[in-house]
Amino acid sequence: MIGLDTNILVRHIVRDDPIQTDVATQLIDTSCTVEEPGFVSLVVLVELVWVLGNGYKHPKPLITSVLSKGMW
C-alpha cells in the first residue's frame, strides 16, 4: 500500500500545473488499485480540506462533493 500525501492529492484534484498533475495522476493510476488502494492519513485529509478551502478558495459544498465521490 502506498501512502498519498497532500501535494499529490491537490495536484490530482486541482490540476493547476500540467507537469505536476501528470506526475500525480500517473502515480495514482499506476500505484493504486482496488486490491492495493492508496492510503490517505487523517492528517493528509485535513490538510487537503484546508488547502482546497483556504488556499484555492473552493466552497465547502464543492470540497464535500470531491471527497464524497472519491475523485482522486
PQR file with spaces between the fields and no chain letter, atoms N, CA, C, O and H, PARSE charges and radii, in Angstrom:
ATOM       1  N    MET     1       0.853   -1.177    0.000 -0.4000 1.5000
ATOM       2  CA   MET     1       0.000    0.000    0.000 -0.0000 2.0000
ATOM       3  C    MET     1       0.893    1.232    0.000  0.5500 1.7000
ATOM       4  O    MET     1       1.856    1.325    0.761 -0.5500 1.4000
ATOM       5  N    ILE     2       0.553    2.167   -0.866 -0.4000 1.5000
ATOM       6  CA   ILE     2       1.312    3.406   -0.985 -0.0000 2.0000
ATOM       7  C    ILE     2       0.589    4.516   -0.224  0.5500 1.7000
ATOM       8  O    ILE     2      -0.636    4.623   -0.286 -0.5500 1.4000
ATOM       9  H    ILE     2      -0.229    2.092   -1.484  0.4000 1.0000
ATOM      10  N    GLY     3       1.348    5.333    0.487 -0.4000 1.5000
ATOM      11  CA   GLY     3       0.777    6.484    1.168 -0.0000 2.0000
ATOM      12  C    GLY     3       0.736    7.673    0.223  0.5500 1.7000
ATOM      13  O    GLY     3       1.722    7.967   -0.453 -0.5500 1.4000
ATOM      14  H    GLY     3       2.343    5.246    0.537  0.4000 1.0000
ATOM      15  N    LEU     4      -0.383    8.345    0.173 -0.4000 1.5000
ATOM      16  CA   LEU     4      -0.534    9.521   -0.681 -0.0000 2.0000
ATOM      17  C    LEU     4      -0.480   10.772    0.185  0.5500 1.7000
ATOM      18  O    LEU     4      -1.189   10.876    1.186 -0.5500 1.4000
ATOM      19  H    LEU     4      -1.184    8.106    0.722  0.4000 1.0000
ATOM      20  N    ASP     5       0.363   11.717   -0.205 -0.4000 1.5000
ATOM      21  CA   ASP     5       0.462   12.938    0.601 -0.0000 2.0000
ATOM      22  C    ASP     5      -0.431   14.038    0.031  0.5500 1.7000
ATOM      23  O    ASP     5      -1.015   13.895   -1.043 -0.5500 1.4000
ATOM      24  H    ASP     5       0.939   11.633   -1.018  0.4000 1.0000
ATOM      25  N    THR     6      -0.518   15.113    0.763 -0.4000 1.5000
ATOM      26  CA   THR     6      -1.410   16.221    0.404 -0.0000 2.0000
ATOM      27  C    THR     6      -1.082   16.781   -0.969  0.5500 1.7000
ATOM      28  O    THR     6      -1.986   17.037   -1.764 -0.5500 1.4000
ATOM      29  H    THR     6      -0.044   15.229    1.635  0.4000 1.0000
ATOM      30  N    ASN     7       0.192   16.972   -1.257 -0.4000 1.5000
ATOM      31  CA   ASN     7       0.581   17.569   -2.534 -0.0000 2.0000
ATOM      32  C    ASN     7       0.122   16.715   -3.715  0.5500 1.7000
ATOM      33  O    ASN     7      -0.377   17.247   -4.706 -0.5500 1.4000
ATOM      34  H    ASN     7       0.926   16.763   -0.611  0.4000 1.0000
ATOM      35  N    ILE     8       0.285   15.410   -3.617 -0.4000 1.5000
ATOM      36  CA   ILE     8      -0.147   14.527   -4.699 -0.0000 2.0000
ATOM      37  C    ILE     8      -1.655   14.670   -4.920  0.5500 1.7000
ATOM      38  O    ILE     8      -2.111   14.786   -6.057 -0.5500 1.4000
ATOM      39  H    ILE     8       0.691   14.978   -2.811  0.4000 1.0000
ATOM      40  N    LEU     9      -2.412   14.662   -3.848 -0.4000 1.5000
ATOM      41  CA   LEU     9      -3.871   14.765   -3.977 -0.0000 2.0000
ATOM      42  C    LEU     9      -4.303   16.128   -4.509  0.5500 1.7000
ATOM      43  O    LEU     9      -5.194   16.210   -5.354 -0.5500 1.4000
ATOM      44  H    LEU     9      -2.041   14.568   -2.924  0.4000 1.0000
ATOM      45  N    VAL    10      -3.676   17.201   -4.020 -0.4000 1.5000
ATOM      46  CA   VAL    10      -4.029   18.544   -4.501 -0.0000 2.0000
ATOM      47  C    VAL    10      -3.757   18.654   -5.997  0.5500 1.7000
ATOM      48  O    VAL    10      -4.605   19.136   -6.747 -0.5500 1.4000
ATOM      49  H    VAL    10      -2.951   17.134   -3.333  0.4000 1.0000
ATOM      50  N    ARG    11      -2.592   18.215   -6.430 -0.4000 1.5000
ATOM      51  CA   ARG    11      -2.254   18.298   -7.858 -0.0000 2.0000
ATOM      52  C    ARG    11      -3.224   17.477   -8.702  0.5500 1.7000
ATOM      53  O    ARG    11      -3.637   17.910   -9.777 -0.5500 1.4000
ATOM      54  H    ARG    11      -1.903   17.824   -5.821  0.4000 1.0000
ATOM      55  N    HIS    12      -3.582   16.308   -8.221 -0.4000 1.5000
ATOM      56  CA   HIS    12      -4.500   15.435   -8.967 -0.0000 2.0000
ATOM      57  C    HIS    12      -5.912   16.024   -9.039  0.5500 1.7000
ATOM      58  O    HIS    12      -6.589   15.894  -10.059 -0.5500 1.4000
ATOM      59  H    HIS    12      -3.246   15.956   -7.347  0.4000 1.0000
ATOM      60  N    ILE    13      -6.347   16.660   -7.978 -0.4000 1.5000
ATOM      61  CA   ILE    13      -7.706   17.220   -7.925 -0.0000 2.0000
ATOM      62  C    ILE    13      -7.789   18.569   -8.624  0.5500 1.7000
ATOM      63  O    ILE    13      -8.684   18.784   -9.442 -0.5500 1.4000
ATOM      64  H    ILE    13      -5.797   16.767   -7.149  0.4000 1.0000
ATOM      65  N    VAL    14      -6.868   19.484   -8.315 -0.4000 1.5000
ATOM      66  CA   VAL    14      -6.955   20.862   -8.800 -0.0000 2.0000
ATOM      67  C    VAL    14      -6.482   20.990  -10.251  0.5500 1.7000
ATOM      68  O    VAL    14      -7.051   21.764  -11.021 -0.5500 1.4000
ATOM      69  H    VAL    14      -6.141   19.310   -7.650  0.4000 1.0000
ATOM      70  N    ARG    15      -5.458   20.245  -10.623 -0.4000 1.5000
ATOM      71  CA   ARG    15      -4.937   20.240  -11.994 -0.0000 2.0000
ATOM      72  C    ARG    15      -4.518   21.628  -12.475  0.5500 1.7000
ATOM      73  O    ARG    15      -4.830   22.024  -13.598 -0.5500 1.4000
ATOM      74  H    ARG    15      -4.996   19.616   -9.998  0.4000 1.0000
ATOM      75  N    ASP    16      -3.813   22.355  -11.624 -0.4000 1.5000
ATOM      76  CA   ASP    16      -3.414   23.711  -11.987 -0.0000 2.0000
ATOM      77  C    ASP    16      -1.998   23.803  -12.553  0.5500 1.7000
ATOM      78  O    ASP    16      -1.587   24.865  -13.020 -0.5500 1.4000
ATOM      79  H    ASP    16      -3.560   22.033  -10.712  0.4000 1.0000
ATOM      80  N    ASP    17      -1.262   22.714  -12.517 -0.4000 1.5000
ATOM      81  CA   ASP    17       0.088   22.677  -13.073 -0.0000 2.0000
ATOM      82  C    ASP    17       0.186   21.397  -13.910  0.5500 1.7000
ATOM      83  O    ASP    17       0.205   20.297  -13.358 -0.5500 1.4000
ATOM      84  H    ASP    17      -1.596   21.851  -12.138  0.4000 1.0000
ATOM      85  N    PRO    18       0.249   21.536  -15.235 -0.5600 1.5000
ATOM      86  CA   PRO    18       0.194   20.351  -16.098  0.2800 2.0000
ATOM      87  C    PRO    18       1.265   19.293  -15.797  0.5500 1.7000
ATOM      88  O    PRO    18       0.965   18.100  -15.809 -0.5500 1.4000
ATOM      89  N    ILE    19       2.471   19.700  -15.535 -0.4000 1.5000
ATOM      90  CA   ILE    19       3.547   18.742  -15.278 -0.0000 2.0000
ATOM      91  C    ILE    19       3.308   18.015  -13.953  0.5500 1.7000
ATOM      92  O    ILE    19       3.388   16.788  -13.895 -0.5500 1.4000
ATOM      93  H    ILE    19       2.715   20.669  -15.524  0.4000 1.0000
ATOM      94  N    GLN    20       3.017   18.766  -12.892 -0.4000 1.5000
ATOM      95  CA   GLN    20       2.781   18.136  -11.594 -0.0000 2.0000
ATOM      96  C    GLN    20       1.500   17.310  -11.610  0.5500 1.7000
ATOM      97  O    GLN    20       1.424   16.278  -10.944 -0.5500 1.4000
ATOM      98  H    GLN    20       2.952   19.762  -12.939  0.4000 1.0000
ATOM      99  N    THR    21       0.501   17.748  -12.356 -0.4000 1.5000
ATOM     100  CA   THR    21      -0.734   16.973  -12.482 -0.0000 2.0000
ATOM     101  C    THR    21      -0.454   15.633  -13.138  0.5500 1.7000
ATOM     102  O    THR    21      -0.942   14.599  -12.679 -0.5500 1.4000
ATOM     103  H    THR    21       0.563   18.586  -12.897  0.4000 1.0000
ATOM     104  N    ASP    22       0.327   15.645  -14.205 -0.4000 1.5000
ATOM     105  CA   ASP    22       0.661   14.398  -14.896 -0.0000 2.0000
ATOM     106  C    ASP    22       1.413   13.434  -13.984  0.5500 1.7000
ATOM     107  O    ASP    22       1.130   12.236  -13.974 -0.5500 1.4000
ATOM     108  H    ASP    22       0.724   16.484  -14.577  0.4000 1.0000
ATOM     109  N    VAL    23       2.362   13.953  -13.224 -0.4000 1.5000
ATOM     110  CA   VAL    23       3.134   13.103  -12.315 -0.0000 2.0000
ATOM     111  C    VAL    23       2.221   12.511  -11.237  0.5500 1.7000
ATOM     112  O    VAL    23       2.281   11.313  -10.961 -0.5500 1.4000
ATOM     113  H    VAL    23       2.591   14.926  -13.232  0.4000 1.0000
ATOM     114  N    ALA    24       1.384   13.345  -10.636 -0.4000 1.5000
ATOM     115  CA   ALA    24       0.488   12.875   -9.572 -0.0000 2.0000
ATOM     116  C    ALA    24      -0.514   11.860  -10.108  0.5500 1.7000
ATOM     117  O    ALA    24      -0.753   10.830   -9.477 -0.5500 1.4000
ATOM     118  H    ALA    24       1.335   14.318  -10.861  0.4000 1.0000
ATOM     119  N    THR    25      -1.093   12.141  -11.253 -0.4000 1.5000
ATOM     120  CA   THR    25      -2.081   11.234  -11.834 -0.0000 2.0000
ATOM     121  C    THR    25      -1.440    9.908  -12.232  0.5500 1.7000
ATOM     122  O    THR    25      -2.025    8.845  -12.025 -0.5500 1.4000
ATOM     123  H    THR    25      -0.899   12.977  -11.765  0.4000 1.0000
ATOM     124  N    GLN    26      -0.245    9.972  -12.799 -0.4000 1.5000
ATOM     125  CA   GLN    26       0.453    8.744  -13.170 -0.0000 2.0000
ATOM     126  C    GLN    26       0.750    7.902  -11.928  0.5500 1.7000
ATOM     127  O    GLN    26       0.584    6.682  -11.951 -0.5500 1.4000
ATOM     128  H    GLN    26       0.230   10.836  -12.966  0.4000 1.0000
ATOM     129  N    LEU    27       1.187    8.546  -10.851 -0.4000 1.5000
ATOM     130  CA   LEU    27       1.462    7.824   -9.610 -0.0000 2.0000
ATOM     131  C    LEU    27       0.206    7.134   -9.093  0.5500 1.7000
ATOM     132  O    LEU    27       0.242    5.958   -8.731 -0.5500 1.4000
ATOM     133  H    LEU    27       1.322    9.537  -10.833  0.4000 1.0000
ATOM     134  N    ILE    28      -0.891    7.857   -9.060 -0.4000 1.5000
ATOM     135  CA   ILE    28      -2.150    7.290   -8.570 -0.0000 2.0000
ATOM     136  C    ILE    28      -2.626    6.176   -9.496  0.5500 1.7000
ATOM     137  O    ILE    28      -3.038    5.114   -9.028 -0.5500 1.4000
ATOM     138  H    ILE    28      -0.921    8.812   -9.354  0.4000 1.0000
ATOM     139  N    ASP    29      -2.572    6.410  -10.797 -0.4000 1.5000
ATOM     140  CA   ASP    29      -3.061    5.411  -11.757 -0.0000 2.0000
ATOM     141  C    ASP    29      -2.232    4.130  -11.745  0.5500 1.7000
ATOM     142  O    ASP    29      -2.776    3.044  -11.945 -0.5500 1.4000
ATOM     143  H    ASP    29      -2.238    7.273  -11.177  0.4000 1.0000
ATOM     144  N    THR    30      -0.930    4.239  -11.515 -0.4000 1.5000
ATOM     145  CA   THR    30      -0.073    3.053  -11.572 -0.0000 2.0000
ATOM     146  C    THR    30       0.120    2.373  -10.219  0.5500 1.7000
ATOM     147  O    THR    30       0.458    1.190  -10.167 -0.5500 1.4000
ATOM     148  H    THR    30      -0.488    5.121  -11.353  0.4000 1.0000
ATOM     149  N    SER    31      -0.087    3.093   -9.143 -0.4000 1.5000
ATOM     150  CA   SER    31       0.201    2.532   -7.820 -0.0000 2.0000
ATOM     151  C    SER    31      -1.028    2.205   -6.983  0.5500 1.7000
ATOM     152  O    SER    31      -0.921    1.503   -5.978 -0.5500 1.4000
ATOM     153  H    SER    31      -0.361    4.054   -9.185  0.4000 1.0000
ATOM     154  N    CYS    32      -2.180    2.699   -7.379 -0.4000 1.5000
ATOM     155  CA   CYS    32      -3.397    2.484   -6.583 -0.0000 2.0000
ATOM     156  C    CYS    32      -4.403    1.657   -7.382  0.5500 1.7000
ATOM     157  O    CYS    32      -4.796    2.019   -8.491 -0.5500 1.4000
ATOM     158  H    CYS    32      -2.268    3.269   -8.196  0.4000 1.0000
ATOM     159  N    THR    33      -4.802    0.542   -6.787 -0.4000 1.5000
ATOM     160  CA   THR    33      -5.796   -0.328   -7.411 -0.0000 2.0000
ATOM     161  C    THR    33      -6.845   -0.686   -6.366  0.5500 1.7000
ATOM     162  O    THR    33      -6.711   -0.332   -5.195 -0.5500 1.4000
ATOM     163  H    THR    33      -4.483    0.248   -5.886  0.4000 1.0000
ATOM     164  N    VAL    34      -7.866   -1.374   -6.789 -0.4000 1.5000
ATOM     165  CA   VAL    34      -8.885   -1.834   -5.849 -0.0000 2.0000
ATOM     166  C    VAL    34      -8.258   -2.792   -4.842  0.5500 1.7000
ATOM     167  O    VAL    34      -8.574   -2.762   -3.653 -0.5500 1.4000
ATOM     168  H    VAL    34      -7.974   -1.661   -7.740  0.4000 1.0000
ATOM     169  N    GLU    35      -7.366   -3.639   -5.341 -0.4000 1.5000
ATOM     170  CA   GLU    35      -6.710   -4.617   -4.466 -0.0000 2.0000
ATOM     171  C    GLU    35      -5.671   -3.965   -3.549  0.5500 1.7000
ATOM     172  O    GLU    35      -5.495   -4.386   -2.406 -0.5500 1.4000
ATOM     173  H    GLU    35      -7.109   -3.663   -6.307  0.4000 1.0000
ATOM     174  N    GLU    36      -4.997   -2.957   -4.045 -0.4000 1.5000
ATOM     175  CA   GLU    36      -3.960   -2.241   -3.293 -0.0000 2.0000
ATOM     176  C    GLU    36      -4.249   -0.737   -3.344  0.5500 1.7000
ATOM     177  O    GLU    36      -3.584   -0.008   -4.080 -0.5500 1.4000
ATOM     178  H    GLU    36      -5.140   -2.615   -4.974  0.4000 1.0000
ATOM     179  N    PRO    37      -5.227   -0.270   -2.575 -0.5600 1.5000
ATOM     180  CA   PRO    37      -5.572    1.156   -2.624  0.2800 2.0000
ATOM     181  C    PRO    37      -4.494    2.025   -1.977  0.5500 1.7000
ATOM     182  O    PRO    37      -3.691    1.552   -1.173 -0.5500 1.4000
ATOM     183  N    GLY    38      -4.497    3.280   -2.340 -0.4000 1.5000
ATOM     184  CA   GLY    38      -3.598    4.230   -1.682 -0.0000 2.0000
ATOM     185  C    GLY    38      -4.119    4.547   -0.297  0.5500 1.7000
ATOM     186  O    GLY    38      -5.321    4.492   -0.041 -0.5500 1.4000
ATOM     187  H    GLY    38      -5.149    3.665   -2.993  0.4000 1.0000
ATOM     188  N    PHE    39      -3.196    4.880    0.596 -0.4000 1.5000
ATOM     189  CA   PHE    39      -3.560    5.229    1.963 -0.0000 2.0000
ATOM     190  C    PHE    39      -3.504    6.742    2.130  0.5500 1.7000
ATOM     191  O    PHE    39      -2.511    7.378    1.777 -0.5500 1.4000
ATOM     192  H    PHE    39      -2.219    4.925    0.388  0.4000 1.0000
ATOM     193  N    VAL    40      -4.573    7.310    2.669 -0.4000 1.5000
ATOM     194  CA   VAL    40      -4.631    8.743    2.973 -0.0000 2.0000
ATOM     195  C    VAL    40      -4.843    8.865    4.471  0.5500 1.7000
ATOM     196  O    VAL    40      -5.884    8.474    4.998 -0.5500 1.4000
ATOM     197  H    VAL    40      -5.380    6.794    2.956  0.4000 1.0000
ATOM     198  N    SER    41      -3.848    9.411    5.148 -0.4000 1.5000
ATOM     199  CA   SER    41      -3.955    9.553    6.602 -0.0000 2.0000
ATOM     200  C    SER    41      -4.937   10.667    6.955  0.5500 1.7000
ATOM     201  O    SER    41      -5.290   11.491    6.111 -0.5500 1.4000
ATOM     202  H    SER    41      -3.002    9.729    4.720  0.4000 1.0000
ATOM     203  N    LEU    42      -5.362   10.679    8.190 -0.4000 1.5000
ATOM     204  CA   LEU    42      -6.272   11.715    8.667 -0.0000 2.0000
ATOM     205  C    LEU    42      -5.630   13.098    8.547  0.5500 1.7000
ATOM     206  O    LEU    42      -6.300   14.067    8.191 -0.5500 1.4000
ATOM     207  H    LEU    42      -5.075   10.010    8.876  0.4000 1.0000
ATOM     208  N    VAL    43      -4.346   13.188    8.840 -0.4000 1.5000
ATOM     209  CA   VAL    43      -3.634   14.475    8.731 -0.0000 2.0000
ATOM     210  C    VAL    43      -3.654   14.959    7.284  0.5500 1.7000
ATOM     211  O    VAL    43      -3.897   16.140    7.036 -0.5500 1.4000
ATOM     212  H    VAL    43      -3.801   12.400    9.128  0.4000 1.0000
ATOM     213  N    VAL    44      -3.408   14.082    6.340 -0.4000 1.5000
ATOM     214  CA   VAL    44      -3.438   14.453    4.917 -0.0000 2.0000
ATOM     215  C    VAL    44      -4.837   14.901    4.518  0.5500 1.7000
ATOM     216  O    VAL    44      -4.983   15.882    3.789 -0.5500 1.4000
ATOM     217  H    VAL    44      -3.211   13.122    6.541  0.4000 1.0000
ATOM     218  N    LEU    45      -5.853   14.212    4.976 -0.4000 1.5000
ATOM     219  CA   LEU    45      -7.228   14.585    4.660 -0.0000 2.0000
ATOM     220  C    LEU    45      -7.562   15.978    5.191  0.5500 1.7000
ATOM     221  O    LEU    45      -8.180   16.783    4.493 -0.5500 1.4000
ATOM     222  H    LEU    45      -5.735   13.415    5.569  0.4000 1.0000
ATOM     223  N    VAL    46      -7.158   16.253    6.408 -0.4000 1.5000
ATOM     224  CA   VAL    46      -7.408   17.574    7.000 -0.0000 2.0000
ATOM     225  C    VAL    46      -6.644   18.654    6.231  0.5500 1.7000
ATOM     226  O    VAL    46      -7.188   19.720    5.946 -0.5500 1.4000
ATOM     227  H    VAL    46      -6.656   15.599    6.975  0.4000 1.0000
ATOM     228  N    GLU    47      -5.386   18.374    5.898 -0.4000 1.5000
ATOM     229  CA   GLU    47      -4.605   19.342    5.114 -0.0000 2.0000
ATOM     230  C    GLU    47      -5.231   19.577    3.747  0.5500 1.7000
ATOM     231  O    GLU    47      -5.269   20.712    3.270 -0.5500 1.4000
ATOM     232  H    GLU    47      -4.944   17.508    6.130  0.4000 1.0000
ATOM     233  N    LEU    48      -5.718   18.524    3.117 -0.4000 1.5000
ATOM     234  CA   LEU    48      -6.349   18.653    1.810 -0.0000 2.0000
ATOM     235  C    LEU    48      -7.560   19.571    1.874  0.5500 1.7000
ATOM     236  O    LEU    48      -7.722   20.446    1.023 -0.5500 1.4000
ATOM     237  H    LEU    48      -5.687   17.603    3.504  0.4000 1.0000
ATOM     238  N    VAL    49      -8.400   19.383    2.863 -0.4000 1.5000
ATOM     239  CA   VAL    49      -9.576   20.243    3.030 -0.0000 2.0000
ATOM     240  C    VAL    49      -9.137   21.684    3.264  0.5500 1.7000
ATOM     241  O    VAL    49      -9.727   22.609    2.707 -0.5500 1.4000
ATOM     242  H    VAL    49      -8.268   18.672    3.555  0.4000 1.0000
ATOM     243  N    TRP    50      -8.116   21.879    4.077 -0.4000 1.5000
ATOM     244  CA   TRP    50      -7.637   23.238    4.362 -0.0000 2.0000
ATOM     245  C    TRP    50      -7.097   23.898    3.100  0.5500 1.7000
ATOM     246  O    TRP    50      -7.421   25.050    2.812 -0.5500 1.4000
ATOM     247  H    TRP    50      -7.636   21.127    4.530  0.4000 1.0000
ATOM     248  N    VAL    51      -6.278   23.174    2.348 -0.4000 1.5000
ATOM     249  CA   VAL    51      -5.683   23.743    1.128 -0.0000 2.0000
ATOM     250  C    VAL    51      -6.763   24.087    0.105  0.5500 1.7000
ATOM     251  O    VAL    51      -6.735   25.163   -0.492 -0.5500 1.4000
ATOM     252  H    VAL    51      -6.015   22.238    2.581  0.4000 1.0000
ATOM     253  N    LEU    52      -7.708   23.181   -0.095 -0.4000 1.5000
ATOM     254  CA   LEU    52      -8.761   23.452   -1.070 -0.0000 2.0000
ATOM     255  C    LEU    52      -9.637   24.633   -0.649  0.5500 1.7000
ATOM     256  O    LEU    52     -10.042   25.438   -1.488 -0.5500 1.4000
ATOM     257  H    LEU    52      -7.731   22.307    0.390  0.4000 1.0000
ATOM     258  N    GLY    53      -9.929   24.736    0.644 -0.4000 1.5000
ATOM     259  CA   GLY    53     -10.790   25.818    1.130 -0.0000 2.0000
ATOM     260  C    GLY    53     -10.083   27.145    1.291  0.5500 1.7000
ATOM     261  O    GLY    53     -10.578   28.176    0.838 -0.5500 1.4000
ATOM     262  H    GLY    53      -9.600   24.082    1.326  0.4000 1.0000
ATOM     263  N    ASN    54      -8.922   27.126    1.937 -0.4000 1.5000
ATOM     264  CA   ASN    54      -8.223   28.383    2.230 -0.0000 2.0000
ATOM     265  C    ASN    54      -7.235   28.787    1.146  0.5500 1.7000
ATOM     266  O    ASN    54      -7.082   29.975    0.860 -0.5500 1.4000
ATOM     267  H    ASN    54      -8.519   26.288    2.305  0.4000 1.0000
ATOM     268  N    GLY    55      -6.573   27.831    0.551 -0.4000 1.5000
ATOM     269  CA   GLY    55      -5.598   28.149   -0.487 -0.0000 2.0000
ATOM     270  C    GLY    55      -6.244   28.435   -1.835  0.5500 1.7000
ATOM     271  O    GLY    55      -5.906   29.407   -2.511 -0.5500 1.4000
ATOM     272  H    GLY    55      -6.697   26.866    0.783  0.4000 1.0000
ATOM     273  N    TYR    56      -7.174   27.574   -2.210 -0.4000 1.5000
ATOM     274  CA   TYR    56      -7.814   27.699   -3.522 -0.0000 2.0000
ATOM     275  C    TYR    56      -9.200   28.335   -3.456  0.5500 1.7000
ATOM     276  O    TYR    56      -9.822   28.573   -4.491 -0.5500 1.4000
ATOM     277  H    TYR    56      -7.448   26.784   -1.661  0.4000 1.0000
ATOM     278  N    LYS    57      -9.683   28.609   -2.259 -0.4000 1.5000
ATOM     279  CA   LYS    57     -10.972   29.286   -2.050 -0.0000 2.0000
ATOM     280  C    LYS    57     -12.158   28.527   -2.640  0.5500 1.7000
ATOM     281  O    LYS    57     -13.142   29.133   -3.063 -0.5500 1.4000
ATOM     282  H    LYS    57      -9.178   28.415   -1.418  0.4000 1.0000
ATOM     283  N    HIS    58     -12.057   27.199   -2.665 -0.4000 1.5000
ATOM     284  CA   HIS    58     -13.192   26.403   -3.132 -0.0000 2.0000
ATOM     285  C    HIS    58     -14.263   26.383   -2.034  0.5500 1.7000
ATOM     286  O    HIS    58     -13.924   26.281   -0.855 -0.5500 1.4000
ATOM     287  H    HIS    58     -11.257   26.707   -2.322  0.4000 1.0000
ATOM     288  N    PRO    59     -15.537   26.476   -2.397 -0.5600 1.5000
ATOM     289  CA   PRO    59     -16.610   26.460   -1.395  0.2800 2.0000
ATOM     290  C    PRO    59     -16.747   25.075   -0.756  0.5500 1.7000
ATOM     291  O    PRO    59     -16.405   24.059   -1.362 -0.5500 1.4000
ATOM     292  N    LYS    60     -17.247   25.059    0.457 -0.4000 1.5000
ATOM     293  CA   LYS    60     -17.392   23.807    1.203 -0.0000 2.0000
ATOM     294  C    LYS    60     -18.210   22.751    0.461  0.5500 1.7000
ATOM     295  O    LYS    60     -17.828   21.581    0.482 -0.5500 1.4000
ATOM     296  H    LYS    60     -17.525   25.884    0.949  0.4000 1.0000
ATOM     297  N    PRO    61     -19.329   23.112   -0.202 -0.5600 1.5000
ATOM     298  CA   PRO    61     -20.078   22.072   -0.919  0.2800 2.0000
ATOM     299  C    PRO    61     -19.252   21.384   -2.014  0.5500 1.7000
ATOM     300  O    PRO    61     -19.402   20.184   -2.241 -0.5500 1.4000
ATOM     301  N    LEU    62     -18.391   22.133   -2.682 -0.4000 1.5000
ATOM     302  CA   LEU    62     -17.546   21.535   -3.715 -0.0000 2.0000
ATOM     303  C    LEU    62     -16.522   20.591   -3.094  0.5500 1.7000
ATOM     304  O    LEU    62     -16.293   19.497   -3.609 -0.5500 1.4000
ATOM     305  H    LEU    62     -18.269   23.108   -2.497  0.4000 1.0000
ATOM     306  N    ILE    63     -15.911   21.005   -2.003 -0.4000 1.5000
ATOM     307  CA   ILE    63     -14.927   20.153   -1.309 -0.0000 2.0000
ATOM     308  C    ILE    63     -15.606   18.884   -0.830  0.5500 1.7000
ATOM     309  O    ILE    63     -15.061   17.792   -0.992 -0.5500 1.4000
ATOM     310  H    ILE    63     -16.097   21.895   -1.585  0.4000 1.0000
ATOM     311  N    THR    64     -16.765   19.009   -0.254 -0.4000 1.5000
ATOM     312  CA   THR    64     -17.515   17.845    0.219 -0.0000 2.0000
ATOM     313  C    THR    64     -17.839   16.905   -0.941  0.5500 1.7000
ATOM     314  O    THR    64     -17.735   15.686   -0.806 -0.5500 1.4000
ATOM     315  H    THR    64     -17.207   19.897   -0.122  0.4000 1.0000
ATOM     316  N    SER    65     -18.225   17.465   -2.055 -0.4000 1.5000
ATOM     317  CA   SER    65     -18.554   16.652   -3.226 -0.0000 2.0000
ATOM     318  C    SER    65     -17.326   15.892   -3.724  0.5500 1.7000
ATOM     319  O    SER    65     -17.412   14.702   -4.028 -0.5500 1.4000
ATOM     320  H    SER    65     -18.309   18.455   -2.165  0.4000 1.0000
ATOM     321  N    VAL    66     -16.207   16.562   -3.805 -0.4000 1.5000
ATOM     322  CA   VAL    66     -14.972   15.918   -4.260 -0.0000 2.0000
ATOM     323  C    VAL    66     -14.591   14.780   -3.330  0.5500 1.7000
ATOM     324  O    VAL    66     -14.237   13.695   -3.790 -0.5500 1.4000
ATOM     325  H    VAL    66     -16.137   17.528   -3.558  0.4000 1.0000
ATOM     326  N    LEU    67     -14.660   15.015   -2.039 -0.4000 1.5000
ATOM     327  CA   LEU    67     -14.271   13.983   -1.082 -0.0000 2.0000
ATOM     328  C    LEU    67     -15.260   12.818   -1.056  0.5500 1.7000
ATOM     329  O    LEU    67     -14.852   11.664   -0.935 -0.5500 1.4000
ATOM     330  H    LEU    67     -14.948   15.897   -1.665  0.4000 1.0000
ATOM     331  N    SER    68     -16.528   13.105   -1.168 -0.4000 1.5000
ATOM     332  CA   SER    68     -17.522   12.031   -1.078 -0.0000 2.0000
ATOM     333  C    SER    68     -17.537   11.165   -2.341  0.5500 1.7000
ATOM     334  O    SER    68     -17.885    9.986   -2.277 -0.5500 1.4000
ATOM     335  H    SER    68     -16.860   14.044   -1.266  0.4000 1.0000
ATOM     336  N    LYS    69     -17.170   11.730   -3.462 -0.4000 1.5000
ATOM     337  CA   LYS    69     -17.146   10.961   -4.713 -0.0000 2.0000
ATOM     338  C    LYS    69     -15.811   10.266   -4.929  0.5500 1.7000
ATOM     339  O    LYS    69     -15.673    9.458   -5.848 -0.5500 1.4000
ATOM     340  H    LYS    69     -16.887   12.688   -3.513  0.4000 1.0000
ATOM     341  N    GLY    70     -14.821   10.576   -4.086 -0.4000 1.5000
ATOM     342  CA   GLY    70     -13.526    9.957   -4.255 -0.0000 2.0000
ATOM     343  C    GLY    70     -12.883   10.306   -5.585  0.5500 1.7000
ATOM     344  O    GLY    70     -12.287    9.449   -6.238 -0.5500 1.4000
ATOM     345  H    GLY    70     -14.933   11.232   -3.340  0.4000 1.0000
ATOM     346  N    MET    71     -13.002   11.559   -5.986 -0.4000 1.5000
ATOM     347  CA   MET    71     -12.471   11.984   -7.284 -0.0000 2.0000
ATOM     348  C    MET    71     -10.973   12.221   -7.215  0.5500 1.7000
ATOM     349  O    MET    71     -10.516   13.328   -7.499 -0.5500 1.4000
ATOM     350  H    MET    71     -13.486   12.256   -5.457  0.4000 1.0000
ATOM     351  N    TRP    72     -10.212   11.228   -6.851 -0.4000 1.5000
ATOM     352  CA   TRP    72      -8.773   11.339   -6.687 -0.0000 2.0000
ATOM     353  C    TRP    72      -8.223   10.027   -6.841  0.5500 1.7000
ATOM     354  O    TRP    72      -7.008    9.852   -6.746 -0.5500 1.4000
ATOM     355  H    TRP    72     -10.584   10.328   -6.620  0.4000 1.0000
